[in-house]
């Protein structure tokens, strides 16, 4: 059996520029959310808009979620140790579940506030102040999401993806609040404030479900996407001495992927040559999936072995 691990490359937890990017993304999210809380608090006090209140509560929860995220990412980047041989990457998935709770809580609070305002609508005052603050929030949030997308592209971090997902929802929420302020303040459509808040709440809940699904995939050791599994098989079978591949198992944990497979070789090969072939296959897989840990077992071609069901 052969094993090989690469810590460098685009997804490697040991890649210093990527780990710095991850930490910087968490710091930026906390800073942006804290600044937006202050701005929206002032805007809500001046306008008495439930839509702005909903956005304010979302930003308060954003700070909590981003703080959880910051801790989880820092923990996930801790190298494997004797108690955690596979590393600490699943801390990211746990952070994703915690974020989904924050996001869902903000949506339910928003539903309650908007429902009350539907039955007891209030006129919007000083809507121009609210619009200015929300435009400021919109620009700042867009800048944060653009940076987070860059980090996700480099690292494929689940925690940063979850963070980016609910900040993307914030962009739509900010746009909705601006529309509500214009309709309620300029045109007297006071119900628009509550109606748009309810629409934003529905979108937030939809985003929370996406976060939960991605986090559970990692925690339950879901296989890598089928196209990636097919690529792994193709890379192994691309070696001239590999006759077949079976029992391929894959999973991801934080930034790292784990790949295990059995490959069939000519039974007359020496142990040394079989080991060399496995090293060559490992190198090709790690080149395509940087930062992955690969374990390969060599079988003589045609040897009948029993393997657990549902493995391929």
Buried (B, 14 or more C-beta within 10 A) or exposed (E): EBEBBBEEBBBBBBBEEBBEBBBEBBEBBBBBBBBBBEBBBBBBEBBBBBBBBBBBBBBBBBBBBBBBBBBBBBBBBEEBEEEEEEBBBBBBBBBBBBBBBBBBBBBEBBBEBBBEBBEEBBEBEBBEBBBEBBEBBBEBBBEBBEBBBEBBEBBBBBBBBBBBBBBBBBBBBBBBBBBBBBBBBEEEBBEBBBBBBBBBBEBBBEBBEBBBEBBBBBBEEBBBEEEBBEBBBEBBBEBEBBBBBBBBBBBBBBBBBBBBBBBBBBEEBEEEEBBBBBEBBBBBBBEBBBBBBBBBBBBBBEEEEEEEEEEE
